[in-house]
Amino acid sequence: MLVFALSAALAGARPTAGRASPRMLAVSDTSQLAQLAGMTVLSIDSGNLDVVREYAHTGFITDATTNPLFVSQAGLSGDAVYAAMVDEAVAYAQVRASGDEAVSLAMDRLAVNLGLQISKLVRGYVSTEVDVRLSFDVEQSLARARRIIAMYEEAGVPRSRILIKLAGTWEGMLTAEQLQREGIDVNITLVFAFIQAVVAAQRGARLISPFPGRVLDWHKARGAGPTFAPAEDPGVVLCSQIYAYYKKHAHATICMPASWRPSRGSAPEFAIDEIVALAGSDRMTIPPALLQQLAASEDPLQRVLEPKAAAAACTIDALGDGKVDEALFRSMMAADGCGPDKLAEGIKAFVADTERLDAAIRAKFEK
C-alpha cells in the first residue's frame, strides 16, 4: 500500500506550494490508478507543485503537462513560492531585453521556472507551451521554442526531458517538423480532428494531445447524445482511430489524450468514462481530481487499446500518400467541423489566459 498526502488544492484551486497537505489518501497497487499505470504511461495535468509532488511519489505518475492557464495561475496566485518565480523571471528579462521583448522573455522564463520545479518532481517529460498567440507564426514560434529549450539546458535540464507544446495549426505542424530536426521534441496540442493527428505524425511530432472531452462537448452542443456508451463517445472514437492509425502505419508519434468528460451523464461515477474506455493508450494526461477518483477505486480495469489488435482493425490507408500538403489539411479540417471550431475556441481561451499574465508581467516592469 502506498500512502501519500493529497493537497486540498486540486484542479482549479489556487496553488499552495510548500504548505502541508490536510489529508491522506491511500493508493493500493490494485487501485484503478495502479492498473491504468500498468498499461498506459500517466502524466499529471497540473501546475500545482504540491499536487504534482504528491502524485509523483505514488510511482504511478511519470510526466507532467502545463499550459498557459497553469502558468497564469502560478504567476497571479500571490503565493510566495510562485511570486519568487515571477520576480526572478522579471529580473532575468530586465537585464537582457527591453519593451515588448522583455515582457515575452519574462513570460517564457516564468514558464521555464515552473517547468524546472516540476522536472524535479517527475522523472519523465515536462511539457512547456510556446506563447499560443504565435500559433500562426512559424518563425516566431521557432525562436521562442529554441529560447525555452536554451533556458532549460542552461539550468541543467536536457532537451530530452522537455516537450515543447504547439497548437495543432498548419503552422504548428511546420514548426514541429523543424524543431524535431533539431532534436527538440514537440507536443502538438488542441487536437480535435483526425487530420491534425495524421499531419502531426507525418511531420515527426513526438507526441499529440487529442481532447476527447471537448470533442464530446462539440457533438452534444449540436444535438448528439445527450449521453453515450463510452465506446461510442465521439471523443473516444476519435482517439481510438488515431491510436489504430498510428499502429497500422508504424508512426512513432505518441497519442496522449487529455481533457476528459463523462460519457454517460453527470453522475460522479461517470467522470472517468473516457479514461476507462481508452485504457491502453500510449499515454494519458489526467487532472488531479480524476487521478483521485482512479486511486479510490478497486474495480477491475480492462485494457481496451492494444497495438497489434488496433493495427489489424484499422482500415484507413495512409493519407496524402504519406505526406499531406497544406491544401488537403485545410480542406479536411474544414470538412471535419469539430476540428476548426474547437481549435479556434481553444486558442482563444489560452490567449485570454496568456494576456492576463502578460498584463501582470507588464505591471511588474512598470513599478
Secondary structure as GFF3:
##gff-version 3
##sequence-region A 1 367
A	DSSP	beta_strand	2	6	.	.	.	ID=ss1
A	DSSP	beta_strand	23	27	.	.	.	ID=ss2
A	DSSP	alpha_helix	32	37	.	.	.	ID=ss3
A	DSSP	beta_strand	41	45	.	.	.	ID=ss4
A	DSSP	alpha_helix	49	56	.	.	.	ID=ss5
A	DSSP	beta_strand	63	65	.	.	.	ID=ss6
A	DSSP	alpha_helix	68	76	.	.	.	ID=ss7
A	DSSP	alpha_helix	80	94	.	.	.	ID=ss8
A	DSSP	alpha_helix	99	119	.	.	.	ID=ss9
A	DSSP	beta_strand	126	129	.	.	.	ID=ss10
A	DSSP	three_ten_helix	132	134	.	.	.	ID=ss11
A	DSSP	alpha_helix	138	154	.	.	.	ID=ss12
A	DSSP	three_ten_helix	159	161	.	.	.	ID=ss13
A	DSSP	beta_strand	162	167	.	.	.	ID=ss14
A	DSSP	alpha_helix	170	181	.	.	.	ID=ss15
A	DSSP	beta_strand	186	191	.	.	.	ID=ss16
A	DSSP	alpha_helix	194	202	.	.	.	ID=ss17
A	DSSP	beta_strand	207	210	.	.	.	ID=ss18
A	DSSP	alpha_helix	212	221	.	.	.	ID=ss19
A	DSSP	three_ten_helix	230	232	.	.	.	ID=ss20
A	DSSP	alpha_helix	234	248	.	.	.	ID=ss21
A	DSSP	beta_strand	254	255	.	.	.	ID=ss22
A	DSSP	three_ten_helix	268	270	.	.	.	ID=ss23
A	DSSP	alpha_helix	273	277	.	.	.	ID=ss24
A	DSSP	beta_strand	283	286	.	.	.	ID=ss25
A	DSSP	alpha_helix	288	296	.	.	.	ID=ss26
A	DSSP	alpha_helix	307	313	.	.	.	ID=ss27
A	DSSP	three_ten_helix	319	322	.	.	.	ID=ss28
A	DSSP	alpha_helix	326	336	.	.	.	ID=ss29
A	DSSP	alpha_helix	338	366	.	.	.	ID=ss30
###
